[in-house]
């Protein structure tokens, strides 16, 4: 069955990669292990460029190295939204007589869910797959999944990166599978990779969990 993979990058990262030694993830290989009866024809990775934080100036550098790794995979594309970071005043959970708010840095990723839904639907209308598989647990994608499965009659699978699956997605998905530690361990890129620009290496801080 010809299958397109649609990856919610931030959902995947915060669901099962953050705080682990498995960030150097070969998503294509992971999908091959989890979907042995599928022919993966395209993999689309939806994310946004992160911005440096005061406590971590090198975060964008690591992300770009990972993008470079993803681009070594066959039939893989990276579709980027926007990453917003701004200072806002937020109310304290436990205000005092002298302080009721605090100035915080609020980060927000914009556009990836809309981009993913658009590509999922457009590819479905063009019959670019026989099955669509989403790596996400975001219930905001309920309606496009429902449309593809019920109106276009294509099966839609979910590879869930989080511990508790979304009930909304469970209700419309053709099938669901949990992404577990074992498959993450078996789906790592080699430490050193090669592309048209030469060799590059897994970020040092990703050798172990932070």
Order of alpha helices (4+ residues) and beta strands (2+ residues): beta-alpha-alpha-beta-alpha-beta-beta-beta-alpha-beta-alpha-beta-alpha-beta-alpha-beta-beta
